[in-house]
Each structure stands twice: as C-alpha cells, then as structure tokens.
C-alpha cells in the first residue's frame, strides 16, 4: 500500500436550472470521488484475499444533507456495495471477481478500473420540491459523510466534506 490518506474529492453540487418559477421540482446533481488507500488497494488480489477469509461484502454508506443558511432542507442516505464471488466468466481471467450494487442495480465490471469507478465515484440526482425552499435567492450546499466498516483490507473509516454552494432563485 502507498499509505495515502482516504479523502473525499471533487464534491460538486450543480443545478439544472438557476431560476425556478413554474416547475414543481428543483433538480440538483451531486458528484464526488472517494480517493486514497481504499481506492488504490481495491484490486483483484485484495478481493481474492478477502474472499478466502470469508470477507465477501464491502459496503460504502453515504449520507447527504442539503443545507441553506445552515438549515437542513433535505437529507438522504444511500449505499454502494461490492460483492466478491467465484466466477466462470470467460471474459475474466481471474477466479474471484466482483459485482457492484449501485442504486439497487447489480453491475458486473470487466476491469478493476471500472469497478473502482462504479464503487467510488458518486453521481446522485436529488429532486427537491419548490415548496421546500424559501422564495428569493437560495445558496444550497451539501454536507457529505461517507463511511465503511472494518475488513481484511481496510480499517473502519468515516470521511466528511462539503460541496460548493449552488445558487437557485425561487419565484412565484
């Protein structure tokens, strides 16, 4: 291991519309990346060692709180999960491989890099009701907490970060 500190990077909150008048929904897009030891050590060799020690599942918990003027206007929790399994897929030259559960949908990556992208690069669309926001110019930012438990390849970790402010103008 390179002994890189785990951290959250590129936490960006964007909006699809800057002025909301008639629409009932405000759409925000939150993106972030988990980097460091966990990402660099997450490879087929690690998966096989974990599988052989009956450590077959790795779960990343993500909590997001959207705030405006320090007041929480929306909170959500979701997760990503990696499952290590014995494969006989002819496209994969290894005995132990991974599936990634993202938004309740299983994905079967064909490369280590694809698995890291599926598990550690977060892109979440958040829908807010116009009634959840005050009228006028709103600066909304996201507080993000990412955590995972102890495994053969990592210690329990909790990371925190916050995004840039996204500006939205709410009118009648």
C-alpha positions as CSV (number, residue, x, y, z in Angstrom):
1,X,0.0,0.0,0.0
2,X,1.1,3.5,-0.7
3,X,-0.3,4.8,2.6
4,X,-2.4,7.6,1.1
5,X,-4.9,9.2,3.3
6,X,-8.5,8.4,2.4
7,X,-10.5,11.5,1.5
8,X,-13.4,12.9,-0.4
9,X,-12.6,14.9,-3.5
10,X,-14.4,17.0,-6.2
11,X,-17.6,17.4,-4.1
12,X,-19.6,19.4,-6.6
13,X,-23.3,20.4,-6.4
14,X,-24.9,21.7,-9.5
15,X,-28.4,22.7,-10.6
16,X,-30.1,22.2,-13.9
17,X,-32.0,25.5,-13.6
18,X,-31.0,28.7,-11.9
19,X,-34.5,30.2,-11.8
20,X,-37.5,28.2,-10.6
21,X,-40.9,29.6,-11.1
22,X,-43.5,27.2,-12.6
23,X,-41.8,23.9,-12.1
24,X,-42.6,22.0,-9.0
25,X,-39.3,20.2,-8.9
26,X,-35.7,21.5,-8.4
27,X,-33.1,19.1,-9.7
28,X,-29.6,19.1,-8.2
29,X,-26.7,16.9,-9.2
30,X,-24.1,15.9,-6.6
31,X,-20.8,14.4,-7.7
32,X,-17.9,13.3,-5.5
33,X,-14.9,10.9,-5.5
34,X,-13.5,8.7,-2.8
35,X,-9.7,8.6,-3.1
36,X,-6.7,7.3,-1.2
37,X,-5.7,3.9,0.2
38,X,-9.1,2.3,-0.2
39,X,-9.2,3.1,-3.9
40,X,-5.6,2.2,-4.7
41,X,-5.7,-1.1,-2.8
42,X,-9.1,-2.2,-4.1
43,X,-8.0,-4.7,-6.7
44,X,-8.4,-8.4,-7.7
45,X,-5.6,-9.5,-5.4
46,X,-7.3,-7.8,-2.4
47,X,-10.7,-9.3,-3.4
48,X,-9.3,-12.8,-3.6
49,X,-7.6,-12.5,-0.2
50,X,-10.8,-11.2,1.3
51,X,-12.9,-13.9,-0.3
52,X,-10.6,-16.6,1.0
53,X,-11.1,-15.2,4.6
54,X,-14.9,-15.2,4.1
55,X,-15.0,-11.4,3.9
56,X,-17.3,-11.3,0.8
57,X,-19.0,-7.9,1.0
58,X,-17.8,-4.4,1.2
59,X,-20.4,-1.6,1.8
60,X,-19.9,2.1,1.5
61,X,-22.5,4.2,3.3
62,X,-23.2,7.7,2.0
63,X,-25.2,10.4,3.9
64,X,-26.1,13.7,2.3
65,X,-27.6,16.8,3.9
66,X,-28.6,19.7,1.7
67,X,-28.4,23.0,3.6
68,X,-29.5,26.5,3.0
69,X,-28.4,29.1,5.6
70,X,-27.3,26.3,7.9
71,X,-30.8,24.9,7.9
72,X,-31.2,21.3,6.6
73,X,-33.7,21.3,3.8
74,X,-33.2,17.7,2.6
75,X,-31.4,14.5,3.9
76,X,-30.8,11.2,2.3
77,X,-28.8,8.0,2.9
78,X,-27.8,5.5,0.3
79,X,-25.1,3.0,-0.2
80,X,-22.8,1.2,-2.7
81,X,-21.9,-2.5,-2.2
82,X,-19.2,-4.7,-3.6
83,X,-19.7,-8.5,-3.5
84,X,-16.8,-10.8,-4.1
85,X,-17.7,-14.1,-5.8
86,X,-16.3,-17.1,-7.7
87,X,-16.7,-16.5,-11.4
88,X,-16.5,-18.7,-14.5
89,X,-17.0,-15.8,-16.9
90,X,-14.7,-16.4,-19.9
91,X,-14.1,-12.7,-20.3
92,X,-12.4,-12.6,-16.9
93,X,-9.1,-14.3,-16.4
94,X,-9.4,-14.5,-12.6
95,X,-11.1,-16.9,-10.3
96,X,-12.5,-14.3,-7.8
97,X,-14.3,-11.3,-9.2
98,X,-16.7,-8.5,-8.1
99,X,-20.2,-7.3,-8.6
100,X,-21.1,-3.7,-7.6
101,X,-24.6,-2.9,-6.4
102,X,-25.4,0.8,-7.3
103,X,-28.9,2.2,-6.9
104,X,-30.3,-1.3,-6.3
105,X,-28.9,-2.5,-9.6
106,X,-26.1,-5.0,-9.9
107,X,-23.2,-4.3,-12.3
108,X,-20.6,-6.7,-13.4
109,X,-17.5,-4.7,-14.3
110,X,-14.9,-6.3,-16.7
111,X,-11.9,-4.4,-15.3
112,X,-10.6,-3.3,-11.9
113,X,-10.8,0.4,-13.0
114,X,-14.5,0.0,-14.0
115,X,-15.2,-1.5,-10.5
116,X,-13.4,1.4,-8.8
117,X,-15.4,3.9,-10.8
118,X,-18.7,2.2,-10.0
119,X,-18.0,2.0,-6.3
120,X,-16.0,5.1,-5.5
121,X,-17.3,7.8,-8.0
122,X,-20.7,9.0,-6.8
123,X,-23.1,10.9,-9.1
124,X,-26.5,11.4,-7.4
125,X,-29.5,13.3,-8.8
126,X,-31.6,14.9,-6.0
127,X,-35.1,16.2,-6.5
128,X,-36.4,18.9,-4.2
129,X,-39.9,20.3,-4.2
130,X,-40.2,24.0,-4.8
131,X,-42.2,24.3,-1.6
132,X,-39.2,23.0,0.4
133,X,-37.3,26.2,-0.4
134,X,-37.8,29.8,0.6
135,X,-38.5,32.5,-2.0
136,X,-35.7,34.5,-3.4
137,X,-32.1,33.6,-4.0
138,X,-31.0,30.4,-2.2
139,X,-27.4,29.2,-1.8
140,X,-27.6,25.4,-1.2
141,X,-24.6,23.3,-0.3
142,X,-24.2,19.6,0.6
143,X,-22.6,18.1,3.7
144,X,-21.5,14.6,2.9
145,X,-20.5,11.8,5.2
146,X,-19.0,8.6,3.8
147,X,-18.2,5.5,5.9
148,X,-17.4,1.9,5.8
149,X,-16.6,-0.8,8.3
150,X,-13.6,-3.0,9.1
151,X,-12.4,-5.5,6.5
152,X,-9.3,-7.5,5.8
153,X,-8.1,-4.8,3.5
154,X,-9.2,-1.6,5.4
155,X,-9.9,-0.1,8.8
156,X,-13.3,1.4,9.7
157,X,-13.3,4.9,8.2
158,X,-15.6,7.9,8.3
159,X,-15.0,10.8,5.9
160,X,-16.7,14.2,5.9
161,X,-16.8,17.0,3.3
162,X,-19.0,19.7,1.9
163,X,-19.7,21.0,-1.6
164,X,-19.6,24.3,-3.3
165,X,-22.8,26.4,-2.9
166,X,-25.3,26.1,-5.8
167,X,-27.4,29.2,-6.3
168,X,-31.1,28.9,-7.2
169,X,-33.6,31.8,-7.5
170,X,-37.1,30.8,-6.3
171,X,-40.1,32.9,-7.5
172,X,-43.9,32.5,-7.5
